[in-house]
Amino acid sequence: MLRVDVSKQLGEFSIEASFISEGRVTGLFGASGAGKTSLINMIAGLLRPDRGTIAVDTETLDDTSVHIHIPAYRRRIGYVFQDARLFPHLDVRQNLDYGRRMNRLADDAAQRARVMDLLDIGGLLDRRPGKLSGGERQRVALGRALLAQPRLLLLDEPLGSLDEERKVEILPYLVRLRDEAGIPMVYVSHDPDEMRQLATQIVMLKRGRVTAFGGPEVLPATSSPA
């Protein structure tokens, strides 16, 4: 379960967001500038709320009333960005292992095999990121995040930098991740079609405010956010 009730002032823009989600994939949906990335950064611990609370399951990550702020590196939250952010000087095998080593986790060969099978990246291990397609890079980024054993996975428009062909390529992997990985996710997008395919609960954002919360039926019928 993810509980969010926060306020944040960012220059002339402010966020006032409150929701409780028990969905496998919580979708943060809204137009550019709606506050989606700022909100997901607060969940990640990269941005501190001015007021409010954030909790995952039974653990409070932020509670400004009692000065609780768990730093990002202790939250056990994976984060996949739009641009993958792989290390260009490392091959895929080394990139995949980075999160595990940074979190000082024991090597788990069975888990590594499951992740590589889930994302179909076993054949990419000896390549450098510069030799991968955009879709392959994102699959490796997902694998790196999963091997760090997060309790929550944040995905900030992971298909945003891909062309339509690459989006069609990677969407089935995201659906498989939702159904088989057993890790709750927060998925940021302004594309209602992506949300319909992936999200189980939707938080609609507009100008930093939650305007609707529910299933995919709250999404607009068109391809642009309301």
C-alpha positions in Angstrom: 0.0 0.0 0.0 1.2 3.5 -0.9 -0.1 6.4 1.2 0.7 10.0 0.0 -0.6 13.2 1.6 1.8 16.1 0.8 2.2 19.7 0.0 5.2 21.3 -1.7 5.9 24.8 -3.0 8.2 25.0 -6.0 8.6 28.6 -7.0 5.2 29.8 -8.3 4.0 26.2 -8.7 2.6 24.2 -5.8 1.6 20.6 -5.2 -1.3 19.5 -2.9 -1.7 15.7 -3.4 -3.4 13.1 -1.3 -4.3 9.5 -2.2 -4.0 5.9 -0.9 -3.3 3.2 -3.5 -3.3 -0.6 -3.1 -2.9 -1.2 -6.8 -0.1 -3.3 -8.4 0.5 -0.3 -10.7 -0.4 3.2 -9.5 -0.5 5.5 -12.5 0.3 9.2 -12.1 -1.4 10.7 -15.2 -1.5 14.3 -16.4 -0.2 16.8 -18.9 3.4 18.1 -18.9 3.8 20.4 -15.9 1.0 18.7 -13.8 3.5 17.8 -11.1 4.0 14.1 -11.8 7.8 14.0 -11.7 7.9 16.3 -8.6 5.5 13.9 -6.8 7.4 10.8 -7.8 10.6 12.5 -6.6 9.0 13.0 -3.2 8.1 9.3 -3.0 11.7 8.5 -4.0 13.1 10.8 -1.3 14.8 13.0 -3.8 12.5 15.9 -2.9 11.3 16.7 0.6 7.6 17.7 1.1 7.0 20.9 2.9 4.1 19.3 4.8 2.6 15.8 5.0 3.3 12.1 5.0 4.5 9.4 2.7 4.3 5.7 3.7 4.9 2.4 2.0 3.0 -0.5 3.7 3.7 0.0 7.4 6.8 2.2 7.1 6.6 5.9 7.2 9.1 7.5 4.9 8.2 11.1 5.5 6.2 12.8 8.3 6.9 16.4 8.6 4.9 16.7 11.9 7.5 14.6 13.7 10.5 15.5 11.4 10.8 12.0 9.8 12.6 11.9 6.4 14.1 8.6 5.4 16.9 9.4 2.9 16.6 8.1 -0.6 19.3 5.5 -0.3 17.6 3.8 2.7 14.1 3.7 1.1 14.6 0.5 -0.9 12.8 2.1 -3.9 13.9 1.5 -7.4 13.7 4.3 -10.0 13.7 4.0 -13.8 14.1 7.2 -15.7 13.0 8.2 -19.2 16.6 8.1 -20.5 17.6 4.7 -18.8 20.8 6.3 -17.4 23.1 3.3 -17.9 26.8 3.7 -17.4 28.3 3.9 -20.9 31.7 2.5 -19.9 30.2 -0.7 -18.3 28.7 -3.6 -20.3 25.2 -4.8 -19.6 26.3 -7.4 -17.1 28.2 -4.8 -15.1 25.3 -2.3 -15.3 22.9 -5.0 -14.0 25.1 -5.7 -11.1 25.6 -2.1 -10.1 22.4 -1.7 -8.0 23.0 -5.0 -6.1 26.6 -4.0 -5.3 25.7 -0.5 -4.2 23.1 -1.9 -1.8 25.6 -4.5 -0.6 23.3 -7.4 -1.4 24.5 -10.9 -1.8 24.7 -12.3 -5.3 21.6 -14.3 -6.1 22.1 -16.3 -9.3 18.5 -17.6 -9.3 17.1 -14.1 -9.0 19.4 -12.8 -11.7 18.3 -15.6 -14.0 14.6 -14.8 -13.3 15.1 -11.1 -14.1 17.0 -11.8 -17.3 14.3 -14.2 -18.4 11.5 -11.8 -17.5 13.1 -9.0 -19.6 14.7 -11.2 -22.2 18.1 -9.6 -21.7 20.3 -12.6 -21.3 21.7 -12.2 -24.8 22.8 -8.6 -24.2 25.2 -9.1 -21.3 28.5 -8.4 -23.2 27.3 -5.3 -25.0 27.9 -1.7 -24.0 24.9 0.6 -23.8 25.9 2.4 -27.0 25.3 -0.9 -28.9 21.8 -1.3 -27.6 18.5 0.0 -29.0 16.4 2.4 -26.9 14.0 -0.5 -25.9 16.9 -2.7 -25.0 18.4 0.1 -22.8 15.2 0.5 -20.9 14.9 -3.3 -20.4 18.4 -3.3 -18.9 17.5 -0.3 -16.7 14.5 -2.2 -15.4 16.6 -5.2 -14.8 19.2 -3.2 -12.8 16.4 -1.7 -10.7 14.8 -5.1 -10.0 18.2 -6.7 -9.0 18.5 -4.1 -6.2 15.5 -5.8 -4.7 13.2 -2.8 -4.2 9.9 -2.9 -2.4 8.5 -0.3 -4.7 9.5 0.5 -8.3 9.1 4.0 -9.7 9.0 4.5 -13.5 9.0 8.1 -14.8 7.8 8.0 -18.4 10.1 5.1 -19.3 8.6 5.1 -22.9 8.8 8.8 -23.3 12.0 8.9 -25.3 11.2 5.9 -27.5 9.6 5.9 -31.0 6.3 4.0 -31.6 8.1 0.8 -32.7 10.2 0.7 -29.6 7.2 1.4 -27.4 5.3 -1.5 -28.9 8.4 -3.6 -28.3 8.8 -2.8 -24.6 5.1 -2.5 -23.4 4.7 -6.3 -23.2 7.7 -6.5 -20.9 6.1 -3.9 -18.6 2.9 -5.8 -18.5 4.8 -9.0 -17.7 6.7 -7.1 -15.0 3.4 -6.0 -13.4 1.9 -9.6 -13.5 5.0 -11.6 -12.6 7.5 -9.6 -10.6 5.4 -9.1 -7.5 6.7 -5.6 -6.9 4.2 -2.7 -6.7 5.0 0.1 -9.2 4.2 3.8 -9.6 4.1 4.6 -13.4 4.2 8.2 -14.7 2.8 9.0 -18.1 0.8 11.5 -20.1 -0.4 8.7 -22.5 -3.8 7.3 -21.7 -3.2 4.2 -23.9 -0.2 3.3 -21.8 -2.1 3.8 -18.6 -5.0 1.6 -19.8 -2.6 -1.3 -20.6 -0.5 -1.0 -17.4 -2.1 0.8 -14.5 -4.6 -0.7 -12.0 -5.3 2.5 -10.2 -5.0 6.0 -11.6 -4.2 9.3 -9.9 -5.2 12.2 -12.2 -3.1 15.3 -11.7 -3.7 18.8 -13.0 -1.7 21.9 -11.9 -0.4 20.0 -8.9 -3.8 18.8 -7.7 -5.5 15.4 -7.7 -8.6 15.8 -9.9 -9.7 12.1 -10.0 -8.7 8.8 -8.5 -9.9 5.3 -9.6 -9.6 2.7 -12.2 -8.8 3.1 -15.9 -12.3 4.5 -16.5 -11.2 7.9 -15.1 -8.9 8.3 -18.1 -9.9 10.5 -21.0 -11.0 8.8 -24.2 -8.6 10.8 -26.4 -4.8 10.4 -26.7 -4.1 13.6 -24.8 -4.5 14.2 -21.0 -7.3 16.3 -19.7 
